Amino acid sequence: MSASSPLPAIGILGVGHHLPATVQDNASLCQTLPVTPEWIVEKTGIEQRRIAAPDDTAWGFSVAAAREALTMAGIAPEQLGLIVCCTFSGDYQFPPLSAKVQQQLGAPHAQIFDLQANCSGFVAGLTVASDRLRVDPSVGYALVIGVELCTRYIDRHDASTAVYLSDGAGAAVLGPVAAGEGIMASAFHTDSSNFEAVRLRGGGSAFPNNGRPFDAAVDLMEMNGIATWKQAITHLPPTIRRACEKAQLPLSSIDFFVFHQANLRLIEYLVRKMGFTMAQTFTNVATVGNSGSASLAIALSEAVRGGHLRRGSRVVLAGVGAGFNFAASVWHWTLEGER
């Protein structure tokens, strides 16, 4: 491809998701928390969440979601040239989760790597994969997975985490589409001034597990909800606007949004702030909870399968993750969902 040649168009060809069987409602959760079910709904809109079983694995969830996405796309694992797993709760510190997924799917030609951008990981992963496909068409097709087993890392007595967090996986297959379709632009932003607001320190090299007993103060997730809310409402709308500007589209021309499913009240606020209505987005956080980098991937899969997205629509995918980092991408939608 010459330097002057236009880059190939890359779109999402198939989506899939997997949720654990166990459903935990607010009444059950509140048996160990100093809050009421009504308080949880008022503050977060969450009514229930999905909990992984003791023998569930991140690779098992990933492979189940991936197989659904591959089937919808009509792509065989052997055609994959890239597998990206977006996660902060993989089965091991290393080797990467994506290598296990490659092994279990039977995708011998796929480059693999894991991407850790916390809850904005899936949007970042889609952008990285589409960029790779555009500059090297020999890659062919890419599989991007968002997967988390968040509940393995929370204190059941801590309302700031237990209320929100959930488990699951979502996946998307990317490949060539017609010129002018698919991903149009992405934008990213980082404000690290609240770096410590959402964190899991245990197991990192600054807080190694070796030679010390379990310590809930560092070995379980910590989350400052107020800081997260302020960061999201401050930085996510401008990041979305910048992605639209790069795509040469006015924000008002966007047809549909899919957000990281952090908190229903936060999504409602963001949608209103940007001048849209809740009819222009899809949410599942009320029944699925916040599954980290899997949440947007699961919501996207459910939105497609539920017929909420239409071919030709202008779609924004957007999320916020710890750090704090913000991600948004604009798509000329090509995948016609089920109805």
N, C-alpha and C positions, 0 to 999 in steps of 0.2 A: 504494500500500500504506500503510495507516494505521500509526501508531506502535505500536498495540496488536496488530496482525496478526502471527501467527507467521511467522517467516522460512521461505521455501521450503526443502524438503529437496533437497540436492545430493549426487550420488554419482558414482562412476566407471562409465562406460558401455562403455568399450573401452580396451584396452591394446595396445601393440606395442613392438617393439625391433629394433635393427639392430646387428650385430657385424661388424667387418672380417674378411676371409678369413684373414689371416695369424695363425697360432697359434705362440707362442713358448713352448717348454717350459723347464724349469729347467736341463736339461743344456746347452741352447744358450745360455741367459742366463749361466750360470756360466763360460763361456769368457772373459768380460770382468769377472768379479767375484771377490773373494777369499773366497767362501763356496761351500759344496757344495749340490747339489740336496737332499740329505737335511736339511741345516740349514734351508733355506727351508721345507720341509714341516713340520719340527718347530716352527719359530717362528711360521709364518703359515698353514699349511695350503694354501698356493697351489702348484699344480702346473704351471699354464700361464696365459698371459695373451694378450689380443688386441692386435695392433699395426696401426695404420692404415697404408695404403700412401701413398707420397708424393703421389699425386694425390687422395686422399680429403679430404673437407671436412666441417666441422661441419654446414653446412647440408644436405649430401647425406645424412649419417647421420640428421639430424633429420627430413627429409622422408620417408625410408624408414620410420622408426619411426612417424611420424605417420600415414602412409597405412595401416599395419596397424591402428593404434588406431581410425582413422575407419571403416575397413571393419568391424571388430568392433562398433563402436557403431552402425553404420548411419546415420552422419551425413555429409553432404556438406560440403566445405570452405566452401561459400557460407553454411552455417548457423552458422559459428563467429563469435562476437562478441569473442573474446579469444584471443590466443596468447602464452604465456609460455615463454621459453627460459631454463632454469636452467643456467648454465655459467660457467666461469672460463677457458675455452680456445676462445672463439669465433674465427671466421675473421679478423675485424678488431677493432681497438679500438672503432671505430664506423664506420658505423651499426650498430645492434643486429642480432644474428643473427636475431631474431624477425621482422624486416622482410623478410629474404631468404626465410625460411620462408613467410611470408604470400604473398610474390610467387610462389614456386615451387608452392605448393599451389593457388593461385587462391582466396584467401579474402578478398575485397575488403571485407568488413564487419568484419573483426577488428581490434580495438585490439591493439597489440603493445608488449611491453617485455621486456627481459632482466633476470634476477634473479641476483645473485651472492652466495650464502651458502655458497660452497665445497661440501663434500660433503653438507651438509644441505639443499642448495638445492631438491631435488625435493619434499621434504616442505613446505618453506616455500612453494614455488610452488603446490602443491595447495591449501594453506590460503588463500593470497592469491586464487587463482582462484575457489575455492568461496565465499569471502566476497563477492567481486565479483558472482557469480551470485545470491547470496542477497539482496543489497540492491538489485540492478537486474535483474529477470527479463528485461528486454528484451535483455540480452546473449545469452541463449539457451543457447549451448554454449561451452565453453572447451577449449583444447588446451594441455596442460602437457608440456614436453619437458625431459628431463635429458640433456645431451650433453657429452662431453669427448673431446678428443684429447690426453690427458695425456702420451703418450709423445713428443710433439713438444718437451717441456720438461724432459726428464730426462737425467741423465748416466749412460750405460750402465756406467760404472765405479763408481757410487755405489749400494751395496747398500740404503741406507735409502730409496731411491726406486724404483730399477729393479726390485727384487723385487716390488713391489706394483702398480705403475701400469699401466693398460690403457686401451683406447679403446672407444667405443661410444655408443649412444643408446637411450633408452627414452621412451615417450610414454603419456599417458593423456588420454582425452576425458571431460570432466565435463559433467553436465547434470541436469535435474530427475528426481527419483525419488519414490517414495511417501513420505508423511509418516512420520517416525520412522526412515527409512533414510538411508544415505549417511554423510557426515561428521558426527560427533557433537561433537567438541571437539579443539582443538589446544593445545599448550603449548610454550613456547620458553624457553631460558636461555642466557646468555652469561657466560663467565668469561674476560676478556681479559688475565688475569695472565700467560698464556703466549702473548701475541700473536705473538711472533716465532718460535714453535716450528715452524710450517709456513708456508712463504712462497715467493713468486716475486716478486722485487723489480724485475727488469729490465723496462723498458717502462712502469713507473709514472712519474708526474711527479717523484718524488723520485730516480728512477734512469732518466732518459730515454735512449732509444737514440740520439738525435740527437747527432752529433759525437763519438761514442766507439766504439772497437772492441768486438766481442763479448767479454764477460767471464763465464766460467763461474761465477764466485763469486756473481754477481747475476742472470744471465740464465737460469739453470736452477733447477728446484725444489729446495728444501731441506726436509727433514722430520726432526723429532726423534721417533722412534717411541716412546720411553719416555714422553715428555711427553704424546703423543697417547693412549697406553694409560691413563695415570693420569687424564687429563681424562675420558675416556670412561667408565671404571668409576665415577668419582666422581659425574658429573653426568647421565649418560644415564638410569639407572634412576629418579632422582627426577623428571626431566622427564616420563618415561613415566607415573609415578604421578600427577603433577599433571594430565596430560591425562585420565587415567581419572577422577580426582576431579571434574574439570570436566564430564565426561560422565555423572557420577553412577553410576559403575561401580566395583566393587572390582577391583583388579588381577587377582585370582584368576579373574575371570569372562572374561578375554581368552582367545580360542580360538587365535589365530594372530598371529605377528609376522613382519614383513619389515623387516630392518635394512639400513642402508648397509653394503655389502660391503667393509669395510676390511681385515679379517683374520679368518680362520676361528677362530683361537684366542680372539680378542677376543669374537666372537659367542658361542662356547661358554661363555666365562666369564660374560658378561652374562645369558645364558639361565639358567644355574645360579644365579647370584646372585639372580635374581628368582623362583626357585622353579618354573621350567618345564623342559621337556625339549626336545631338538633335534627331536623329532617335531612340535613346535608352531611351527617356523619353517622357512623355505626358504632355502637358501644356494646360491650358484653361484660364490663367490669362488675355489674350488679350480680351476675350469676357465676362469673369465672374468677373474679378477683384480679390482683396485680401479679402477673407471672413474669416480671422483669423483662428481659429482652425477648421473651417468648410472647409477651402480651399483644404487641402490635401484630406479630405474625399470626397469632391465633385469631385475632379480630379480623384481619384481612381475609383469612381463609373462610371464616364464617360469613363475612360480608359478601364475598364472591359466591359462595354456595347458597346463600340466601337470596341472591338476585338483586343485591343493593347497588352493585356497580354495573355500569353499562359501557359497552364498547364505544369509544370516541369521547368519553367523559374526560375532563381534566381533574386529576386526582392528586391530592397532597397526602403524603405519609409523613408523620412528624412525631418526635419523641424527645424526652429529656432524661438524662441519666446522671448518676452520681459523678461528682467531680468539680463543678457541674458542667455537663456537655449537652449540646442541643443539636438536633439533626432534622432536616426536612428535605424531601425530594418531591419533584413535580413529575407527573406521568400523564402521557396521552394514552389512556387506558385501552388495552387491546383484548383483554380476556373477558369473554361473555360468560357470566356465571349461570348457575342453575336457577330455576324459578319454581 
